[in-house]
C-alpha cells in the first residue's frame, strides 16, 4: 500500500463534497447513483494525490460503485413510499443485472487505465447526446419484452453500468420508456437497478484489486475507503435536498445540463488518451 498525502486530501475535500451533493441531487431526480459525477472527480483526485496512473481509473470506478450503494438505497426507499417502483421487473432482474455487474467489474480489472478511460468516454458521450436530444420519438413496443429479452437487457445494463461506475439509471430509463412505461416508473425502478448493480459490483471490484501493491492506503481492492467515507454521507444528505430543488427547474433544463456535463467529461477523458 502507498500512503496518501493527508494534506493534499484535505485540500481536495471541498470539490469532492460538492460533487457528492450534486450526485445526491441526481440520485433523487433521475434514479441514478451519481457515478457519472463521482468517477471523473475521483479520478482527478487520485491523480492529484499521486496515486499510480495504472490504477487511478480503476480506483475511481470501484469507489464510485461503492458510493452508489447508499444513494441508490435512499432513492429507492423514497420512491417506494410513493408506490412507483416496478417490483416485478426488479425481481426478474435479480440474477441478470448482478451477473452483468460482476462481468463488467471483471472486464475492468483486466483492462488498462487507458482502455477504461476510452470506454468511459465513449459511453459518457453516447449518454450525453441522448440527454441533450431528449426523449426518443419512437417506441419498441407497448410493454416490456419477454423473459429472454428482459434478461439480456438487464445483463447489458449491469455490464455497461459496472464498467462506467454508474448506477444504470439513464440506461434503464431509456429501456423502460422505449417499451411504453411512464418516466416516473422508470426513474423509480432505476433506483432499484442501482442497488442490484452496486452491491455485487463493489464486491467484484474489491476482489479484482485485492493485494495490488500500487493502491494507496485505506484501499480495499479497487475501493478507496477514504473516498467512500468522505463522499457517501454528503451524497445521502443531498438526496432529499436535491429533490426539493429540482421542482424549481424543468426536467428538460436538467437533462440539458447533465447531458452537457457528460459531453465535457467525455472530451476530458478522450483528451487524456492523446
C-alpha positions in Angstrom: 0.0 0.0 0.0 1.2 3.5 -0.9 0.5 6.2 1.8 -1.9 9.0 0.9 -0.9 12.7 1.4 -3.4 13.8 4.1 -2.7 17.5 3.4 -3.5 17.0 -0.3 -6.6 15.1 0.5 -7.8 17.8 2.8 -7.3 20.5 0.1 -9.5 18.4 -2.3 -12.2 17.8 0.3 -14.4 20.7 -0.8 -14.7 19.7 -4.5 -15.3 16.1 -3.5 -18.1 17.0 -1.1 -19.6 19.4 -3.7 -19.6 16.5 -6.2 -21.2 14.3 -3.6 -24.0 16.8 -3.2 -24.6 17.1 -6.9 -24.6 13.3 -7.2 -27.2 13.0 -4.4 -29.3 15.5 -6.3 -29.2 13.4 -9.4 -30.0 10.2 -7.5 -33.2 11.7 -6.3 -34.2 13.3 -9.6 -33.3 10.7 -12.2 -33.0 7.5 -10.1 -29.2 7.4 -10.9 -26.4 6.8 -8.4 -24.4 9.8 -9.5 -21.4 7.8 -10.8 -21.1 10.0 -13.9 -20.0 12.7 -11.5 -18.1 10.6 -9.0 -15.8 8.9 -11.5 -14.2 12.0 -13.1 -14.0 13.8 -9.8 -12.4 10.8 -8.0 -10.1 10.2 -10.9 -8.7 13.7 -10.8 -8.5 13.5 -7.0 -6.5 10.3 -7.1 -4.2 11.7 -9.9 -3.7 14.8 -7.8 -2.7 12.7 -4.8 -0.1 10.9 -6.7 -1.9 7.6 -7.0 -0.3 5.4 -9.7 -1.7 6.2 -13.2 -2.0 2.4 -13.7 -4.8 2.1 -11.0 -6.3 5.6 -10.6 -9.1 5.0 -13.0 -9.8 1.5 -11.6 -9.9 3.0 -8.1 -12.2 5.8 -9.2 -14.7 3.4 -10.8 -14.6 0.9 -7.9 -15.1 3.7 -5.3 -17.9 5.2 -7.3 -19.7 1.8 -7.3 -19.4 1.6 -3.5 -20.8 5.1 -3.0 -23.8 4.3 -5.2 -25.0 1.7 -2.7 -26.3 4.1 0.0 -27.5 6.7 -2.6 -29.5 4.1 -4.5 -31.0 2.6 -1.3 -32.0 6.1 -0.2 -33.6 6.9 -3.5 -35.3 3.5 -3.7 -36.8 4.0 -0.3 -38.1 7.4 -1.3 -39.8 6.1 -4.5 -41.1 3.0 -2.7 -43.1 5.2 -0.4 -44.8 6.7 -3.5 -45.6 3.2 -4.8 -43.8 4.0 -8.1 -41.4 1.0 -8.3 -41.9 -1.9 -10.7 -41.0 -4.7 -8.3 -42.0 -7.4 -10.8 -39.3 -6.2 -13.2 -36.7 -5.9 -10.4 -37.4 -9.4 -9.2 -37.0 -10.7 -12.8 -33.6 -8.9 -12.9 -32.3 -10.3 -9.6 -29.9 -12.6 -11.4 -29.3 -10.9 -14.8 -28.2 -7.5 -13.5 -25.8 -8.7 -10.8 -24.2 -11.1 -13.3 -23.7 -8.2 -15.7 -22.3 -6.1 -12.9 -19.8 -8.8 -12.0 -18.8 -9.3 -15.6 -18.3 -5.6 -16.0 -16.0 -5.4 -13.0 -14.1 -8.4 -14.3 -13.5 -6.7 -17.6 -12.5 -3.5 -15.8 -10.0 -5.4 -13.6 -8.2 -6.8 -16.6 -8.3 -3.6 -18.7 -5.6 -0.9 -18.7 -6.3 2.6 -17.4 -6.3 3.9 -21.0 -8.8 1.3 -22.0 -11.1 2.2 -19.1 -10.9 5.9 -19.9 -11.8 5.2 -23.5 -14.8 3.1 -22.5 -16.0 5.7 -20.1 -15.5 8.5 -22.7 -17.5 6.6 -25.4 -20.4 5.7 -23.1 -20.5 9.2 -21.5 -20.6 10.7 -25.0 -23.4 8.5 -26.1 -25.5 9.1 -22.9 -24.8 12.8 -23.1 -26.1 13.0 -26.6 -29.2 11.1 -25.6 -30.0 13.5 -22.8 -29.4 16.6 -24.9 -31.5 15.4 -27.8 -34.3 14.5 -25.4 -36.8 11.7 -25.4 -36.6 9.2 -28.2 -39.5 9.8 -30.6 -40.3 6.1 -31.2 -41.1 3.0 -29.2 -40.1 -0.6 -29.5 -43.4 -1.9 -28.1 -46.3 -1.3 -25.8 -44.9 -3.4 -23.0 -41.6 -4.9 -21.9 -40.2 -7.9 -23.8 -40.4 -11.4 -22.5 -38.1 -13.2 -20.1 -35.2 -13.7 -22.5 -35.3 -10.1 -23.8 -35.6 -8.6 -20.3 -32.8 -10.8 -19.0 -30.5 -9.8 -21.9 -31.3 -6.1 -21.3 -30.7 -6.5 -17.6 -27.3 -8.1 -18.2 -26.2 -5.4 -20.6 -27.4 -2.6 -18.2 -25.4 -4.3 -15.4 -22.3 -4.8 -17.6 -22.1 -1.2 -19.0 -23.0 0.4 -15.7 -20.4 -1.5 -13.8 -17.8 -0.6 -16.4 -18.6 3.1 -16.0 -19.1 3.0 -12.3 -22.7 4.3 -12.6 -26.0 3.2 -11.2 -27.6 2.4 -14.5 -30.4 4.9 -14.2 -30.0 6.5 -17.6 -29.8 3.1 -19.3 -32.8 1.7 -17.5 -34.8 4.9 -18.1 -34.2 4.6 -21.8 -35.0 0.8 -21.9 -38.3 1.2 -20.0 -39.6 4.2 -21.8 -38.8 2.7 -25.2 -41.3 0.0 -24.2 -44.1 2.4 -23.2 -43.5 2.6 -19.4 -44.1 6.1 -17.9 -41.0 8.0 -17.0 -41.8 8.3 -13.3 -42.0 4.4 -13.0 -38.7 4.1 -15.0 -37.0 6.6 -12.6 -38.3 4.9 -9.5 -37.3 1.4 -10.8 -33.9 2.7 -11.7 -33.1 3.3 -8.1 -33.6 -0.4 -7.5 -31.4 -1.2 -10.5 -28.7 0.8 -8.9 -28.9 -1.4 -5.8 -28.7 -4.6 -8.0 -25.6 -3.2 -9.8 -23.7 -1.7 -6.9 -23.7 -4.5 -4.3 -22.3 -7.3 -6.4 -20.3 -4.8 -8.4 -18.4 -3.5 -5.4 -17.6 -7.0 -4.2 -16.1 -7.8 -7.6 -14.0 -4.6 -7.7 -12.7 -5.4 -4.2 -11.7 -8.9 -5.4 -10.3 -7.6 -8.7 -7.9 -5.2 -6.9 -7.0 -7.3 -3.9 -3.4 -7.2 -3.0 -2.4 -4.8 -5.7 0.8 -3.0 -4.4 0.1 0.2 -6.4 -3.0 1.0 -4.4 -2.9 3.8 -1.8 -3.5 3.2 1.9 -7.1 2.8 3.1 -8.0 0.9 0.0 -10.0 -2.4 -0.1 -9.1 -3.7 -3.5 -10.2 -1.1 -6.1 -12.3 0.7 -3.5 -10.9 3.7 -1.6 -12.4 3.6 1.9 -11.2 7.2 2.5 -13.1 8.4 -0.6 -16.3 6.5 0.3 -16.2 7.7 3.9 -15.9 11.3 2.7 -18.4 11.3 -0.2 -21.2 8.9 0.9 -22.6 10.9 3.9 -22.8 14.1 1.9 -24.4 12.3 -1.0 -27.0 10.7 1.2 -27.9 14.0 2.8 -28.2 15.7 -0.5 -30.8 13.3 -2.0 -33.9 15.0 -0.4 -32.4 18.5 -0.8 -31.8 17.8 -4.5 -35.4 16.6 -5.0 -36.8 19.7 -3.4 -34.5 22.0 -5.6 -35.4 20.0 -8.7 -39.0 21.2 -8.5 -37.9 24.7 -9.3 -36.4 23.6 -12.7 -37.9 21.8 -15.6 -36.7 18.3 -16.3 -35.6 19.4 -19.8 -33.3 22.1 -18.3 -31.8 19.5 -16.0 -31.3 17.0 -18.8 -29.6 19.6 -20.9 -27.3 20.5 -18.0 -26.4 16.9 -17.2 -26.0 16.0 -20.9 -23.6 18.9 -21.3 -21.7 17.8 -18.3 -21.3 14.2 -19.7 -20.0 15.6 -23.0 -17.4 17.7 -21.2 -16.4 14.6 -19.2 -16.2 12.5 -22.4 -14.0 15.2 -24.0 -11.7 15.3 -20.9 -11.1 11.6 -20.9 -10.7 11.5 -24.7 -8.1 14.2 -24.4 -6.2 12.3 -21.7 -5.7 9.5 -24.2 -3.9 11.7 -26.8 
